[in-house]
Amino acid sequence: MSEYIGSKQAITFLTSAMADHARLGGSRAQRDLLEFSLLGALLRLGRDDEARRLLELRRPALAQTRALHGLSAHTH
Protein backbone atom coordinates (compact mmCIF):
# COMPACT_ATOMS: atom_id res chain seq x y z
CA MET A 1 0.00 0.00 0.00
CA SER A 2 2.76 2.48 0.85
CA GLU A 3 4.44 1.81 -2.53
CA TYR A 4 1.12 2.65 -4.20
CA ILE A 5 0.86 5.93 -2.28
CA GLY A 6 4.52 6.72 -2.95
CA SER A 7 4.17 6.06 -6.67
CA LYS A 8 0.98 8.08 -6.86
CA GLN A 9 2.65 11.03 -5.10
CA ALA A 10 5.69 10.67 -7.33
CA ILE A 11 3.49 10.99 -10.43
CA THR A 12 2.00 14.22 -9.07
CA PHE A 13 5.38 15.72 -8.20
CA LEU A 14 7.13 14.56 -11.37
CA THR A 15 4.36 15.85 -13.63
CA SER A 16 4.61 19.24 -11.96
CA ALA A 17 8.41 19.23 -12.19
CA MET A 18 8.29 18.36 -15.89
CA ALA A 19 5.95 21.28 -16.55
CA ASP A 20 8.29 23.67 -14.73
CA HIS A 21 11.46 22.19 -16.17
CA ALA A 22 11.14 24.02 -19.49
CA ARG A 23 10.68 27.32 -17.70
CA LEU A 24 13.55 26.72 -15.30
CA GLY A 25 15.99 25.29 -17.83
CA GLY A 26 18.22 22.34 -17.17
CA SER A 27 20.18 19.69 -18.96
CA ARG A 28 18.98 16.84 -21.12
CA ALA A 29 20.12 14.47 -18.38
CA GLN A 30 17.80 16.20 -15.91
CA ARG A 31 14.86 15.86 -18.34
CA ASP A 32 15.75 12.19 -18.83
CA LEU A 33 15.70 11.62 -15.08
CA LEU A 34 12.27 13.23 -14.72
CA GLU A 35 10.78 11.39 -17.70
CA PHE A 36 12.10 7.95 -16.81
CA SER A 37 11.16 8.38 -13.14
CA LEU A 38 7.62 9.24 -14.21
CA LEU A 39 7.53 6.23 -16.55
CA GLY A 40 8.65 3.97 -13.70
CA ALA A 41 5.97 5.30 -11.36
CA LEU A 42 3.27 4.83 -14.00
CA LEU A 43 4.39 1.25 -14.63
CA ARG A 44 4.48 0.42 -10.91
CA LEU A 45 0.84 1.49 -10.69
CA GLY A 46 -0.13 -0.57 -13.73
CA ARG A 47 -0.86 2.52 -15.81
CA ASP A 48 0.79 1.04 -18.89
CA ASP A 49 -1.34 2.98 -21.39
CA GLU A 50 -0.33 6.31 -19.86
CA ALA A 51 3.31 5.22 -19.77
CA ARG A 52 3.11 4.21 -23.43
CA ARG A 53 1.55 7.57 -24.40
CA LEU A 54 4.25 9.47 -22.52
CA LEU A 55 6.95 7.40 -24.17
CA GLU A 56 5.44 7.82 -27.64
CA LEU A 57 5.13 11.57 -27.12
CA ARG A 58 8.53 12.23 -25.57
CA ARG A 59 10.63 9.36 -27.00
CA PRO A 60 9.02 8.04 -30.21
CA ALA A 61 12.10 6.07 -31.30
CA LEU A 62 12.38 4.40 -27.90
CA ALA A 63 8.65 3.60 -27.90
CA GLN A 64 9.20 1.27 -30.87
CA THR A 65 11.71 -0.89 -28.96
CA ARG A 66 11.58 -3.22 -25.99
CA ALA A 67 14.06 -1.04 -24.13
CA LEU A 68 11.91 -0.49 -21.04
CA HIS A 69 11.24 -3.45 -18.79
CA GLY A 70 7.54 -3.67 -17.98
CA LEU A 71 6.28 -1.94 -21.10
CA SER A 72 5.50 -4.01 -24.15
CA ALA A 73 6.56 -2.56 -27.49
CA HIS A 74 3.32 -3.73 -29.09
CA THR A 75 0.82 -1.03 -29.96
CA HIS A 76 -2.85 -1.41 -29.10
Secondary structure, 3 states (H helix, E strand, C coil): CHHHHHHHHHHHHHHHHHHHHHHHCCCHHHHHHHHHHHHHHHHHCCCHHHHHHHHHHHCHHHHCCCCCCCCCCCCC
